[in-house]
Amino acid sequence: MDYYITGNLDIASIALWLFTAFFVGLVIYIQRENMREGFPLENDDGTPNPHLGLPVPEPKTFKLPHGRGEVTVPDGKPDPRGELALKRSHNSDGFPFEPTGDPLVDGVGPAAWCARRDAPELDGHGHPKIIPMAASEQFAVSAGRDPRGMKVQAGDGEIVGTISDMWVDEPEQMVRYLEIELDKDHGGGKRLVPMTFAKITSEVVRIHAIFGTHFAAVPKTASPRQVTLLEEDKISAYYGGGKLYASDARLEPQL
């Protein structure tokens, strides 16, 4: 019987082991790249997370389009929102945290928002994607009911203002927000509401998420002609949080 140093090793087994090593390395690489944004370096209460698993990847710098500079991730910076008004409901992990202040204003729970770039989202040509219809002559309501001029009814039945405009996503050609002109006794000025939180009826535009007293604190936009990514996140979070926190009755199980 002849013996060889390579034993049963042949081209097929070499290819199999090389593929296995490549696949394992690919999974590790993809998982590390997935940690660049949003990886929980901290626990919910702000303490360091001791269970990081794979090591955090080295910082990588990306050049942004349309002259918006560069961004480096991971940047190692703490949550820019600072200390949140939350407390544990149980000593074990996995249990929900309870808000200790005004959850809609504090931005906790379903009203939480992410510190996105305080600049508008751009289309492929470098122009803001979402603009009011009043700033463009390219759009018109061709189907359905035009809500402009209709009264706005809050979740508690109060009439808080009037729909003054619609904000459209030009590339997608769809309405993203309705603009509300609030009555003086509900804060005055203009606020946006995501289209998904509004129901247009034959008589009014209903917004079930929040009540009349909450509209004055809806986050405003710095510009009357554009909305930034940060403003979008805060506005959507405010209405989303109202679905749970607008009334104590909503905190209980709904049957």
N, C-alpha and C positions, 0 to 999 in steps of 0.2 A: 504494500500500500504506500502510495506517495503522499507526503505531507507538504503543504504549502504555507508560507507565512500568512497569506491572506485568508486561509481557511475557506469558508463559504461565501466570502465577500465577492460580489460581482457588480457589473454595471447597474443592474436593476436595484440592488440593495443600496448602492451608493446614491443613486438618484432619489430613492425613497427617503434616506436619512437627510440628504441635502434639502429636499422639499419640506420635511418635518422641521428642520432647523430654521428654514426660511419662514415657514408659516408661524412658528412660535415667535420668532423675532418680529414679524409683521404685526401680530396681535399686541405684543408689548409696545411696539412703536405707536400704533394707533391709539392704544389706551393712554399712553403718556401724552400724546398730542391732544387727546380729549380733555386733559386736565388743565389746559392753558387758560380756559375761562370758566368760571363757576365752580371750580373744584373746592370742596369744603375744607379749607385749611383751619376753620374754626367750627366749634359746635354751635348749636342754636343759641346758647346763652353767651357766646363770645369767648369761651375758653378754647385754648389750642386743641386741635383734633389729634389725638395720639395714634389714630388708625388711618394713616395715609396710604398704606399699601405700597404701590409702586412709587418710586421717587418722582418728585415734581420735575418736569422737564426744564431744561435750561431756557432762560429768556430768549425770545425771538422777536425781532423787530420787523414790522410790516409797513410798507409804504402805502398810504391811502390814496385813492384816486381823486381827481379834481382839485389837487393842491391842498388837501386837508392834512398834510403833514405825515407823521409816523405814529405808530402805536406799538408798544412793547408789552408782550404777555408771556408768562405771568409777570406782573409788576410788583407783587408782594405788598401792595398797599392794603390797609384795612378797609372795612366797609365805610364808605364816605357818609353814610347816614348816621354814624356815631352809635351811641348806646340807645337801644330800642326800649320802649316802654312795655316790657314783657316780663312775665314771671312764670316759673314752671308750675304746671298743674300736678306733676308727679315727679318723684326723684329719678325714675327710670327714663331712659331715652325712648323716643317713639310716641310719647304722649304730647298732646297739643299744649302750646303756651297760651297763657291768658293775658290779654291786654290790660295795662294798668292806667291808661289815660284814654284819650279819644282816639280810637283805632283808625278812624277815617283820616284824621289829621296826622297822626303819628306814622301812618303807613305800615301797619303790621297785619299779620294774618292774610286774609284774601285781599286786603288793601295795600299789600306790600308792593313796592316798585323797585326797579333796578336803576342804578346810576348810569344811564346811557349818555351818549354824547349830546350836549346841549346845542345841537345844530340840526336843521331839517334833513330828512332823508332825501337823497338826490336820485334823479333818474339817470339813464345812461349818458345824457348830454350835460349833466352837472346842474340841472335845474331842480328846484323843490318839487317833489312828487305830489304833495297834497296842498291844494290851494282852494280858496273860496270861489264859488261860481261868480261872485261879483267881480273878481279879478280876471275873469276869462270870458271871452265871447264864443268859445268853441263848444260849450256845453249847454244843453237845454233838457228839460224834462219831457221825454217823448212817450212815456208809459207810466201808469200809476198816478197816484195823487201827489201833487206838488205841495209839500208841507209848509212852504214859506207863507207867513202870515197867520198860521194856525196857532191856537193857544197851546201851552205846555202844561200838562197835568202831572203833578208829582204822585208818589206812591201812596200818600195819604189823602189824595183827592184835591189838594190845593192847586190853584192856577198860579203858576210862578212867573210866567212870561210868555213870549211869542217867538216862534221860529223866524229868524231874520235871514238866514242863508244856509246853503249846503256846501260842505267842503268835499271836493272830489279828488280822487287819485287819478291823475291824468293818464299815466301809462296803462293802468288797469281799467280805466273808464268806469269807475264805480264810486258811489257816495260812501265816504268814510265817516264823516261827522255831520251833525246838525248843529247850527249855531243858534244859541238862545239869547234873546234880549230880555234880561231879567227885569221884573218890576222893581221899583225902588224899595218896597218893603221886603223884598227877598234878596237884597244885595245890590241890585242895579248892575249895569255893565253887561258884557257879553261873556258867555261860557260855551264850551263845546261839549257835546255828548256823543259818544260813539254810536254809530247807526245801529249796532247790534243791541243797544240798550233802549232803543226807542221803538214804540209801536204806533204807527200812523193809522188812526181810525178815521171815520167819516167826519168827526167833530173836533177831536183834539189829538195832540201827540202825547201819548202816555209814557212816562218814565217811572217804572215800578221800583227801580233800584234804591232810590233815596226819597226822602220826604222834603216838604217845602222848606223847613228850617236848615236843611243841609246845602241848598244850592249856593248860598253866599260864599261857602268855603270851597267850592269846586275850583281846582287849580286853573289859573288864567294863563293865557299865552302872552309872551312878551311882544309879539308882533301881530297886528290885525290881518296880516297877509300870509303868514306861515306858522307852522307848528313844529317844534323840535322833537327829536326822539325822546328826550327826557320828559318834555311836557306831555307827549303822548302816553308814556308809561304812567305818569302821575295821574293823568285824567282817567285813564282806563281803570287804574287801581282804585281810585276813589269811588267810582260807580260800582266796581266789582265788590269792594268792601261793604258797600251799602246793602248788597244782597243778604249779608249776614248781620251786619252791625247797625243798620239803620234803626232797628227796634229790638228791644230785649226779647220780644216774642219770637223773633227770627232765630234766636240762639237755641231755641228748643226744637226737638224733632218735629218735622212737618209731615203730617199724615194726610 
